[in-house]
Amino acid sequence: MHPHHDVELQASTRRHFFSDCAMGIGSIALASLMADKSLGDDPMAAIKNPLEPRVAHFPPKVKSVIFLFMAGGPSQLETFDYKPKLNELSGQPIPESFTKGKRFAFMSSSHRTDLLGFRPKFQQHGENGIWVSDYLPHTAGIVDELSLVKTCSTDLFNHAPAKLFMNTGTGQFGRPSLGAWTTYGLGSECDNLPGFVVLQSGPRGPRGGAVHWSSGMLPTTYQGVPLRNQGDPILNLSTPDSVTQTQQRQLVDTLKELNLKRLVATGDPEIGTRINAYEMAYRMQSSAPELMDTSDEKAETFEQYGIKDPNESSYARNCLLARRLVERGVRFVQLYHTNWDHHGGPTENLETHLPKICEEIDKSTAGLIADLKQRGLLDETLVIWGGEFGRTPMGEVRQSTGRNHHIDAFTMWFAGGGFKPGHVYGETDEFGFGPVENPCHVRDIHATILHQLGLDHERLSVRFQGLDVRLTGVEEARVLKDMLV
């Protein structure tokens, strides 16, 4: 008999044995197979908890990540990148050498190339005199904990693709997000909550939606799980009043048995993901409500975060929940806050809207950093602040004043997690248009974040359609070692 036929016969016989022999020695063998810890590539290995903590490539500097994603593209020129020359030359055309050959998201008669001065006042703060605008007074108070990068650049200048690029390293759908890569590489230290959690605030969700926390070609176990701020943290999580706990457990066990039979029959690892999802959901029926119930927090903590109503959905409450999640061992928490789009429309301008949204996040962000530090969690937690791109030094005029999308230089900051505190990396030209020192690409940021988690961005990959896919792709990416302690 041909060896290939022999293998097929063995597989068919084995599947028949475990699928159809539900009683007697068949079920005994299935139980034995489930207990075997050394099955290697056997399909039954798929029912092991895929989020069990795993050994990193090298000793990590950080256990958890909190990514404060300011969706819409915050203006670096009104927040952290102080450029007095902008005010001095406001209203004059930017030299053609800056814009020649460049592409922008919008160009029309209302999208001019005149330089636009900034409105907020800037002052130097902290031991190293870091410039911060008066739109962010609380952030200025914790600037000695921050490591700023002023020369971030990206490849895409429209919102949804740029968000996707910041999260997945590509503007194409179907690739794993940073949080998914993290839990794929390291698992999670929490067994009753997802390893990757998403929280949202603001008038709407980020453009593109769930693709930003997708697991791509990785098993769906590693995708981000959005938690709701009102009602059940996850839809359909609560057990109906008519169902007892015993009945609920029996249901989960029966589904597990049926799924196990199908897993053995097909070898499909996604069935293992389904089994683990049911088990996680069962555990979350108690852990998720406990997480969301902040009644055990002190009044001083609510004040520190700027939480006025502990039961009201807000960015401030999400910052507190982020701290509670990393306390419980969740590996990656991502907060999205909208809307940082500043084109000059009635609700998206630099004059009234930008100061308002800065106020919405300022005290809470500073409170999160201070709270993590007070609890001894900041050293082992990496906090990231930033959006998908920045804003042009040139202005836009619609109903009021705004700025266009800008991909050549924008500001992000990092706190804790082995980054140098009170540090500034990179410098931009006199208008804040492009880098003149230490340019930094999104791929470099991804490589550096993974490095602090103990993961080598070149080794963290998955085989897909004949290629070894990784977060940083095939182009050059470097760890920003000058930013690290």
Secondary structure as UniProt FT lines:
FT   HELIX           3..20
FT   HELIX           25..35
FT   TURN            40..41
FT   HELIX           43..47
FT   TURN            50..51
FT   STRAND          64..70
FT   TURN            71..72
FT   HELIX           76..78
FT   TURN            79..80
FT   HELIX           84..88
FT   TURN            89..91
FT   HELIX           96..99
FT   TURN            100..101
FT   TURN            109..110
FT   STRAND          114..115
FT   STRAND          122..125
FT   TURN            126..129
FT   STRAND          130..133
FT   TURN            134..135
FT   HELIX           137..141
FT   HELIX           143..145
FT   STRAND          146..153
FT   HELIX           159..168
FT   TURN            173..174
FT   HELIX           178..186
FT   STRAND          196..201
FT   TURN            207..208
FT   HELIX           209..213
FT   TURN            216..217
FT   HELIX           220..222
FT   STRAND          225..226
FT   TURN            235..236
FT   TURN            241..242
FT   HELIX           245..266
FT   HELIX           269..292
FT   TURN            295..296
FT   HELIX           299..305
FT   TURN            310..311
FT   HELIX           315..327
FT   TURN            328..329
FT   STRAND          332..337
FT   TURN            346..347
FT   TURN            350..352
FT   HELIX           353..374
FT   TURN            375..376
FT   TURN            378..380
FT   STRAND          381..386
FT   STRAND          390..397
FT   STRAND          401..406
FT   STRAND          410..416
FT   TURN            417..418
FT   TURN            421..422
FT   STRAND          423..425
FT   STRAND          427..428
FT   TURN            430..431
FT   STRAND          435..437
FT   STRAND          440..441
FT   HELIX           442..452
FT   TURN            453..454
FT   TURN            457..459
FT   STRAND          462..464
FT   TURN            465..466
FT   STRAND          467..469
FT   TURN            471..472
FT   HELIX           481..483
//
